[in-house]
Amino acid sequence: MNSVTTTPQSISAYGPARSTVEGSPLEPQELERIHAYWNATLFLSAGMIYLRDNPLLREPLKAEHVKRRLLGHWGSDPGMSLTYIHLNRLIKKYDLNVIFLAGPGHGAPALISNVYLEGTYSEIYSDVSEDTDGLQRLFKQFSFPGGIGSHCTPETPGSIHEGGELGYSVSHAYGAAFDNPDLIVTVMVGDGESETGPLATAWHSNKFLNPQRDGAVLPVLHLNGYKIANPTILARIPHEELEFLFRGYGYEPYFVEGSDPPSMHQTMAATLEHCVRRIQHIQQEARKSGSEVKRPRWPMVILRSPKGWTGPKEVDGHKVEGFWRAHQVPLAEMHEKPSHLALLEEWLRSYRPQELFDEAGRLLPELRELAPKGARRMGANPHANGGLLRRGLKLPDFRDYAVTVEKPGTIEVGPTQILGQFLRDVARSNPTNFRVFSPDENASNRLTALYEVTKKTWLGEYFPEDSDGGELAPDGRVMEMLSEHTLEGWLEGYLLTGRHGFFSTYEAFVHVIDSMFNQHAKWLDKCNELPWRADVASLNLLITSTVWRQDHNGFTHQDPGFLDVVANKSPSVTRIYLPSDANSLLSVANHCLRSLNYVNVIVADKQPHLQYLDMDEAIKHCTKGASIWRQASSDQDSEPELVMASCGDIATMEALAATAMLRQHFPELKVRFVNVVDLFRLVPNTEHPHGFTDREFDALFTTDKPIIFNFHAYPWLIHRLTYRRTNHRNMHVRGYKERGNINTPMELAIQNQVDRFTLAIDAIDRVPSLQVRGSHAREVLLSEQLDCRNYAYENGIDKPEITDWRWPL
């Protein structure tokens, strides 16, 4: 039986183990075998960083056996392997379902070595066999051209998190645990990454974990003291302060500190077992019939061990082990300094590989027995290849939510409000594998219909007034926290373990997750190259509260630049949709929820907008991605003199109004109106799998006529996507130009030249037949534009003829 004591007030990582939990559960023979297995993982970890040949040191180490370019990170590997191995022991003892997330950057040697020794790696990559030849390939390929990276990339079995991703490990772990009641997600948190903003907020994820229906997360904060070249904050604060910090976060922290391997093995074994038993007790109590859901104090481990533990103590008179010099490559210049080569050989032989592997280069049978079997191996756990567990959503027929459009452009509807009704029934039909995420904005984004079938997850305290519109419940499926970082991490972890989700957020602040989107897109892109990685559900991101309806919040809330970030990523994993009305939004959302292996970005404002297409028209339009709107065009039987194009809701309304004004002034003018809903259809199909062919593009936009393109976001993105098109020289794009502050909607549009008056004047200036005879109309339009600005400045609102405008066709 383990007991709990108080840990000494020390920040030293050296000496015999000190721990919160007392106990020595390992018998002498088991301790000896676990230590040998740990040595094997450390030998492999160091070998991956240094060796390209002579993998088991069956001959004296020579310079030619060592890679010329040394890349990799050694510092955190020993502590990660220690944790992994002792989790293996508990998986076997209790038949646990566990996955392992490696938070520290470049921590792949630890994970790969363990996955290789348990047999998973060779099952997937048969050329990296469990013998001397396989070891040589394993070592050489690491951080080597044509090989694998030093992060826990998608090529690494058992990984859903690369490590070093600026603090996303904890949020990924909780996302994986939601709705996985028998899963324990162990997340190794680096003390460097613990200084990041995303990780600081992610610690609060324990307030959203329901012990009745969710799995558990066991964080292991690894304090090895240093980042690349500096001490880490949490490793240099007093023990009491560190303990209080995590108690304040709501955890029960258990310390394991020291450097003496035998005692560290005993204390790690006792501590992890205590934590697992505690998790099981919490869940058993919560899952008793009739039990009330309460937020428990979940356990966590704080592991303090030396940076680069068991590596070189000192090199050229400089401290290495236990210092920042052990972070990456502790020894360098092997080909220039024979003394360093000798130190490397001494270090590698200290793990006694001849006592760990047989003649063929295979781990000894008595050590192989320490690893779990089959899918219980953390490298083979199907949750870490979540597409294997993915079940398709049960989706209602989106056409049942259609807005009736008897006449285009005459009624106003809030598109996201209609979408909320569709998502409500998606949530109703998928109560265990679908969640909606939003940073305190689900109601603001008009998705409140969801509350008819589910609430916002909340395991904190409840006040009486919460019953009046609070929409809180411990089993809610709407995830709200004012941290886009944490929400994005939750969603990614949820998707990567086989479930589905939908995320809505404000356009100006979606940039908070720029880097997280980047990493997820890169993850998906690499997964597409790996046949053993099963398809996962797409990450569906609704961007609302858009720039053109942020006139009241000012300049800070006006930024549509996330689309530029998305357009930088691989076209095989990203899509951007800008539906102009509710029926188009429903069609797009249905498509996105059915799709796999994408990041789907949908831009749709939450405010009421004019509706243009009935459902049949919307489906055809969205299927095409871009099409001619005949109702707004006057070139049906002749060649157009002008193409008026739009992409985005406000952009479309202003372009339609401009077209109407032009036709009013010039009834004979041949105008073609084109609307784009799928942004990447503009890209040549030679560059993008979903782009138009040149013939398809020219059929919409013509080959030599002026194109006035009104765009939701920054105008140069359209130029960038279409620069190789035949008629690009005649394409004149209007979009957001960093102009505006506290404006009316029309005045904001005027400042950025996306308003109807600017567009119509632009057309007069560019259509040859209008350049002379259009002067009077041009003056009228300028005067009307000035009247709108003056009215706004005087009255604080737009003129009635603007706010009440309807499509006059």
Secondary structure as UniProt FT lines:
FT   STRAND          3..4
FT   STRAND          18..19
FT   STRAND          21..22
FT   HELIX           28..50
FT   TURN            55..56
FT   HELIX           63..65
FT   TURN            75..76
FT   HELIX           77..94
FT   STRAND          97..102
FT   TURN            105..106
FT   HELIX           108..117
FT   TURN            118..119
FT   HELIX           120..124
FT   TURN            126..127
FT   HELIX           132..141
FT   TURN            145..146
FT   TURN            154..155
FT   TURN            157..158
FT   HELIX           169..177
FT   TURN            178..179
FT   TURN            181..182
FT   STRAND          183..190
FT   TURN            191..192
FT   HELIX           193..195
FT   HELIX           197..202
FT   HELIX           203..208
FT   TURN            211..213
FT   STRAND          216..223
FT   HELIX           234..236
FT   HELIX           239..248
FT   TURN            249..250
FT   STRAND          251..257
FT   HELIX           261..286
FT   TURN            289..290
FT   STRAND          298..304
FT   TURN            307..310
FT   STRAND          314..315
FT   TURN            316..317
FT   STRAND          318..319
FT   TURN            321..322
FT   HELIX           324..326
FT   TURN            334..336
FT   HELIX           338..349
FT   TURN            350..351
FT   HELIX           353..355
FT   TURN            359..360
FT   HELIX           365..368
FT   TURN            369..370
FT   HELIX           374..376
FT   TURN            378..380
FT   HELIX           382..388
FT   HELIX           398..401
FT   TURN            408..409
FT   STRAND          412..413
FT   HELIX           415..429
FT   TURN            431..433
FT   STRAND          434..438
FT   TURN            442..446
FT   HELIX           448..452
FT   STRAND          456..457
FT   HELIX           464..467
FT   TURN            468..469
FT   STRAND          472..473
FT   TURN            474..475
FT   STRAND          478..480
FT   HELIX           484..496
FT   TURN            497..498
FT   STRAND          500..506
FT   HELIX           507..513
FT   HELIX           514..527
FT   TURN            528..529
FT   TURN            531..532
FT   STRAND          539..544
FT   HELIX           547..549
FT   TURN            551..553
FT   HELIX           555..557
FT   HELIX           562..567
FT   TURN            571..573
FT   STRAND          574..577
FT   HELIX           582..594
FT   STRAND          599..603
FT   STRAND          609..610
FT   HELIX           615..624
FT   STRAND          626..628
FT   HELIX           630..632
FT   TURN            636..637
FT   STRAND          642..647
FT   HELIX           649..665
FT   TURN            667..668
FT   STRAND          671..676
FT   HELIX           679..682
FT   TURN            685..687
FT   TURN            689..690
FT   HELIX           694..701
FT   STRAND          707..711
FT   HELIX           716..722
FT   TURN            723..724
FT   TURN            726..727
FT   HELIX           728..730
FT   STRAND          731..734
FT   HELIX           745..751
FT   TURN            752..753
FT   HELIX           756..766
FT   HELIX           768..770
FT   TURN            771..774
FT   HELIX           775..795
FT   HELIX           800..803
//
